């Protein structure tokens, strides 16, 4: 670590700010002035102790910290006695804030970009800023650290050799189901964000799209009430009514089984016709989902069609 214990000098630095220092466990440390450019600093996703030493040194050493919500970032800077100036940068003010940041960088300033939690740009503002900073020829420096995506993958007990990060699914039911049907074709572990008020509906839609796969519901990662539930998606969906919906969720869905075979449509029809002769549509569909590898919604719609055809044929026979 480059930081050194601070001296007793309390003189003010550039632009009226106090010396570039931060504190860990009551020990005050000096931070060198950060190099000019845009520093992308990953911040804790819940537990403030997850901040890296390099991140603290950089946050204390920059001229400005650009953040989504100054109130949230201030909790972090106050915890570590960092006095750098906080400026808001979020999706609602980006168009006006971005030129100001570029102007400061052109003057040789060092600026840190942070999100409310985790790594900047990952489902958070920053892409357009980084693109324009690069186009202007300024340095962009990444400081890796906490990420809810990687944290969820680590604890889900699902394959991690290949994964696809989806971010937030569409809020509207039809759009969400359409997107899940597309995601079901990807041969990799899937990672999705979801809000507490939609997580139960999303689990139901996941069960229809990929109910046979293993999954994990990760809630409030790194926080006091962290909770991870692991089970097949269909089982998690059935228990959705008992789920605590307060907090932030990351849903991790395993890939299709390596030996999974997708049943051809004519084979599916034969299976459904055979089962419908003596079983309900509901139980027939549940059986076909396990055997066919096809989406539940598709199977259910086809089972209804075949059940209707069988009923009409029965009526014709009676005549």
C-alpha positions as CSV (number, residue, x, y, z in Angstrom):
1,X,0.0,0.0,0.0
2,X,1.4,3.4,-1.0
3,X,-0.4,5.3,1.7
4,X,1.6,6.5,4.7
5,X,0.6,7.5,8.2
6,X,-0.4,11.2,8.1
7,X,1.6,13.9,9.8
8,X,0.1,16.4,12.2
9,X,-0.1,19.0,9.4
10,X,-3.7,20.1,9.0
11,X,-3.1,22.7,6.3
12,X,-5.7,22.9,3.5
13,X,-5.0,21.6,0.1
14,X,-6.1,22.7,-3.4
15,X,-9.4,24.5,-3.7
16,X,-9.9,24.8,0.0
17,X,-10.2,21.1,0.8
18,X,-8.4,19.5,3.7
19,X,-5.3,17.3,3.2
20,X,-5.8,14.1,1.1
21,X,-6.2,11.6,3.9
22,X,-8.4,8.7,4.9
23,X,-8.8,6.8,8.1
24,X,-8.9,3.0,8.9
25,X,-9.5,1.9,12.4
26,X,-8.7,5.3,13.8
27,X,-5.4,5.5,12.0
28,X,-5.2,8.5,9.6
29,X,-3.3,7.8,6.4
30,X,-2.0,10.1,3.7
31,X,-3.1,9.5,0.1
32,X,-1.0,10.8,-2.8
33,X,-2.8,13.0,-5.4
34,X,-4.5,10.7,-7.9
35,X,-3.2,10.8,-11.4
36,X,-5.2,12.9,-13.9
37,X,-8.0,11.0,-15.6
38,X,-11.2,9.2,-14.8
39,X,-11.0,6.5,-12.1
40,X,-13.7,3.9,-12.1
41,X,-13.9,2.8,-8.5
42,X,-15.9,-0.2,-7.3
43,X,-17.6,0.3,-4.0
44,X,-19.2,-2.1,-1.5
45,X,-22.6,-3.7,-2.4
46,X,-23.6,-3.8,1.2
47,X,-20.9,-4.3,3.7
48,X,-18.8,-1.1,3.9
49,X,-15.8,-3.2,5.0
50,X,-15.5,-4.6,1.5
51,X,-13.8,-1.5,0.1
52,X,-10.3,-2.0,-1.1
53,X,-7.2,-0.1,0.1
54,X,-6.5,1.1,-3.4
55,X,-10.1,2.4,-3.7
56,X,-9.8,4.3,-0.4
57,X,-6.5,5.8,-1.5
58,X,-7.9,6.9,-4.8
59,X,-11.2,8.3,-3.4
60,X,-9.1,10.4,-0.9
61,X,-6.7,11.5,-3.7
62,X,-9.0,12.6,-6.4
63,X,-10.3,16.2,-6.9
64,X,-13.9,15.1,-7.3
65,X,-16.0,12.0,-6.8
66,X,-18.8,11.7,-9.3
67,X,-21.6,9.5,-7.8
68,X,-25.2,8.5,-8.4
69,X,-26.5,9.6,-5.0
70,X,-24.3,11.9,-2.8
71,X,-26.2,10.7,0.3
72,X,-25.3,7.1,-0.3
73,X,-21.7,7.8,-1.2
74,X,-21.3,10.1,1.7
75,X,-22.0,7.2,4.1
76,X,-18.9,5.6,2.6
77,X,-16.7,8.7,2.7
78,X,-17.7,9.6,6.2
79,X,-16.9,6.0,7.4
80,X,-13.4,6.4,6.2
81,X,-13.0,10.2,6.8
82,X,-12.6,11.1,3.2
83,X,-13.2,14.8,2.4
84,X,-13.1,14.8,-1.4
85,X,-15.9,16.8,-3.1
86,X,-19.0,14.8,-4.1
87,X,-20.8,15.7,-7.3
88,X,-23.9,13.9,-8.6
89,X,-23.7,11.9,-11.9
90,X,-26.8,9.8,-12.7
91,X,-29.1,9.0,-15.6
92,X,-31.2,12.1,-15.0
93,X,-28.4,14.7,-15.1
94,X,-25.8,12.9,-17.2
95,X,-26.4,15.1,-20.3
96,X,-25.5,18.3,-18.4
97,X,-23.0,16.8,-16.0
98,X,-20.9,15.0,-18.6
99,X,-19.5,18.1,-20.4
100,X,-18.5,19.5,-17.0
101,X,-16.6,16.4,-16.1
102,X,-14.9,16.5,-19.5
103,X,-13.9,20.1,-19.0
104,X,-12.4,19.3,-15.6
105,X,-10.4,16.4,-17.1
106,X,-9.1,18.7,-19.8
107,X,-7.8,20.9,-17.1
108,X,-5.8,18.0,-15.6
109,X,-8.2,17.0,-12.8
110,X,-8.5,13.6,-11.3
111,X,-12.1,12.4,-11.0
112,X,-13.5,9.2,-9.5
113,X,-16.7,7.7,-10.8
114,X,-18.7,5.5,-8.4
115,X,-22.1,3.9,-8.4
116,X,-24.3,3.5,-5.4
117,X,-23.0,0.0,-5.0
118,X,-20.7,-2.3,-6.9
119,X,-18.7,-1.7,-10.1
120,X,-19.6,1.4,-12.2
121,X,-21.2,0.8,-15.6
122,X,-22.6,-2.6,-14.6
123,X,-26.3,-1.8,-14.8
124,X,-25.3,1.6,-13.7
125,X,-24.6,5.0,-15.4
126,X,-21.2,5.6,-16.9
127,X,-20.9,4.1,-20.4
128,X,-21.4,7.3,-22.4
129,X,-19.0,9.1,-20.0
130,X,-16.3,6.6,-20.5
131,X,-16.7,6.6,-24.2
132,X,-16.4,10.4,-24.4
133,X,-13.5,10.5,-22.0
134,X,-11.7,8.0,-24.1
135,X,-12.5,9.8,-27.3
136,X,-11.1,13.0,-25.8
137,X,-7.8,11.2,-25.1
138,X,-8.0,11.2,-21.3
139,X,-7.0,8.3,-19.1
140,X,-9.5,5.8,-17.8
141,X,-8.4,3.7,-14.9
142,X,-10.4,0.8,-13.5
143,X,-10.2,-0.1,-9.8
144,X,-11.8,-3.6,-9.5
145,X,-13.7,-4.6,-6.4
146,X,-17.1,-5.7,-5.2
147,X,-19.7,-6.9,-7.7
148,X,-23.1,-8.5,-7.0
149,X,-22.8,-10.4,-10.2
150,X,-19.6,-12.2,-9.2
151,X,-20.7,-12.5,-5.6
152,X,-23.9,-14.3,-6.6
153,X,-22.1,-16.6,-9.0
154,X,-19.7,-17.5,-6.3
155,X,-22.4,-18.6,-3.8
156,X,-25.0,-20.1,-6.2
157,X,-23.2,-23.5,-6.5
158,X,-23.8,-23.4,-10.2
159,X,-21.4,-23.7,-13.1
160,X,-19.3,-20.6,-13.6
161,X,-17.1,-21.6,-16.6
162,X,-19.6,-19.7,-18.8
163,X,-22.1,-17.1,-17.7
164,X,-24.4,-14.5,-19.3
165,X,-25.3,-11.3,-17.4
166,X,-28.8,-10.1,-18.4
167,X,-29.2,-7.3,-15.8
168,X,-32.8,-6.3,-15.1
169,X,-35.5,-8.1,-17.0
170,X,-38.4,-6.1,-18.6
171,X,-41.0,-4.9,-16.1
172,X,-43.9,-5.7,-18.4
173,X,-45.1,-9.3,-18.3
174,X,-45.3,-10.0,-22.0
175,X,-41.9,-8.5,-22.7
176,X,-40.4,-10.3,-19.8
177,X,-41.7,-13.7,-20.9
178,X,-40.5,-13.1,-24.5
179,X,-37.0,-12.2,-23.2
180,X,-36.9,-15.3,-21.0
181,X,-37.8,-17.5,-24.0
182,X,-34.8,-16.0,-25.7
183,X,-32.5,-16.5,-22.7
184,X,-33.6,-20.2,-22.4
185,X,-31.6,-20.9,-25.6
186,X,-28.3,-19.7,-24.1
187,X,-26.1,-22.6,-23.0
188,X,-24.6,-20.9,-20.0
189,X,-25.4,-19.9,-16.4
190,X,-27.7,-16.8,-16.4
191,X,-27.4,-13.9,-14.0
192,X,-30.3,-11.5,-13.6
193,X,-31.2,-8.6,-11.3
194,X,-34.7,-8.2,-10.0
195,X,-36.6,-5.9,-7.6
196,X,-38.5,-7.2,-4.6
197,X,-41.9,-6.2,-6.0
198,X,-41.4,-8.2,-9.1
199,X,-39.3,-11.2,-8.0
200,X,-42.3,-13.5,-7.4
201,X,-43.8,-12.9,-10.9
202,X,-40.3,-13.3,-12.4
203,X,-39.9,-16.7,-10.6
204,X,-43.2,-17.8,-12.0
205,X,-42.2,-16.8,-15.5
206,X,-38.8,-18.5,-15.1
207,X,-40.5,-21.7,-14.0
208,X,-42.5,-21.7,-17.2
209,X,-39.5,-21.0,-19.4
210,X,-36.8,-23.1,-17.8
211,X,-38.5,-24.9,-14.8
212,X,-36.2,-28.0,-14.8
213,X,-33.0,-26.0,-14.3
214,X,-31.3,-25.5,-10.9
215,X,-31.2,-21.9,-9.7
216,X,-30.3,-19.7,-6.7
217,X,-32.1,-16.6,-5.3
218,X,-29.5,-14.3,-3.7
219,X,-31.0,-11.6,-1.5
220,X,-29.1,-8.7,0.2
221,X,-25.7,-10.0,-0.6
222,X,-22.9,-9.1,1.9
223,X,-25.5,-7.4,4.2
224,X,-26.6,-8.4,7.7
225,X,-29.7,-10.3,6.3
226,X,-28.0,-12.0,3.4
227,X,-30.0,-15.0,2.2
228,X,-29.3,-17.5,-0.5
229,X,-31.9,-20.2,-1.6
230,X,-30.8,-23.0,-3.9
231,X,-33.3,-25.4,-5.7
232,X,-34.8,-26.2,-9.1
233,X,-36.6,-23.2,-10.5
234,X,-40.0,-24.9,-10.3
235,X,-39.5,-25.5,-6.6
236,X,-38.4,-21.9,-5.9
237,X,-41.4,-20.6,-7.8
238,X,-43.8,-22.8,-5.8
239,X,-42.4,-21.3,-2.6
240,X,-42.4,-17.7,-3.9
241,X,-45.3,-16.8,-1.6
242,X,-43.1,-17.3,1.4
243,X,-40.2,-15.3,0.0
244,X,-39.1,-12.2,1.9
245,X,-39.4,-9.5,-0.8
246,X,-37.6,-6.7,0.9
247,X,-34.1,-6.0,-0.4
248,X,-32.2,-6.4,-3.6
249,X,-32.1,-9.7,-5.5
250,X,-29.8,-11.5,-7.9
251,X,-31.2,-14.5,-9.6
252,X,-28.8,-17.1,-10.9
253,X,-30.0,-19.9,-13.3
254,X,-27.9,-22.8,-14.2
255,X,-27.4,-23.9,-17.8
256,X,-29.4,-26.8,-19.4
257,X,-28.2,-30.2,-18.3
258,X,-25.3,-31.4,-20.5
259,X,-27.3,-34.5,-21.5
260,X,-30.5,-32.5,-22.1
261,X,-32.4,-33.5,-25.3
262,X,-35.0,-31.3,-26.8
263,X,-38.0,-33.4,-27.8
264,X,-39.2,-33.0,-31.4
265,X,-42.7,-31.5,-31.7
266,X,-44.2,-34.7,-33.2
267,X,-42.8,-36.7,-30.3
268,X,-44.2,-34.1,-27.9
269,X,-47.6,-34.4,-29.5
270,X,-47.5,-38.2,-29.1
271,X,-46.5,-37.9,-25.4
272,X,-49.3,-35.4,-24.7
273,X,-52.0,-37.4,-26.5
274,X,-51.0,-40.6,-24.7
275,X,-51.0,-38.9,-21.3
276,X,-54.2,-36.9,-21.8
277,X,-56.2,-40.1,-22.2
278,X,-56.0,-40.7,-18.5
279,X,-54.6,-37.7,-16.8
280,X,-55.4,-34.0,-16.3
281,X,-54.0,-31.2,-18.5
282,X,-52.1,-29.9,-15.5
283,X,-50.4,-33.2,-14.6
284,X,-49.8,-34.0,-18.3
285,X,-48.0,-30.7,-18.8
286,X,-45.9,-31.2,-15.6
287,X,-44.8,-34.7,-16.9
288,X,-44.0,-33.4,-20.4
289,X,-41.9,-30.5,-19.0
290,X,-39.6,-32.9,-17.2
291,X,-39.2,-35.2,-20.3
292,X,-39.2,-32.9,-23.3
293,X,-36.8,-30.1,-22.4
294,X,-39.3,-27.6,-24.0
295,X,-40.7,-24.5,-22.3
296,X,-43.7,-25.0,-20.1
297,X,-45.8,-22.3,-21.8
298,X,-45.4,-24.0,-25.2
299,X,-46.3,-27.4,-23.8
300,X,-49.3,-26.0,-21.9
301,X,-50.7,-24.3,-25.0
302,X,-50.2,-27.4,-27.1
303,X,-51.8,-29.6,-24.4
304,X,-54.9,-27.4,-24.5
305,X,-55.1,-27.7,-28.2
306,X,-54.8,-31.5,-28.2
307,X,-57.3,-31.8,-25.3
308,X,-59.8,-29.7,-27.3
309,X,-59.3,-31.8,-30.4
310,X,-59.8,-35.0,-28.4
311,X,-63.0,-33.6,-26.9
312,X,-64.3,-32.7,-30.4
313,X,-63.5,-36.1,-31.8
314,X,-65.4,-37.7,-28.9
315,X,-68.4,-35.6,-29.6
316,X,-68.3,-36.7,-33.3
317,X,-68.1,-40.3,-32.3
318,X,-71.2,-40.0,-30.2
319,X,-73.2,-38.8,-33.1
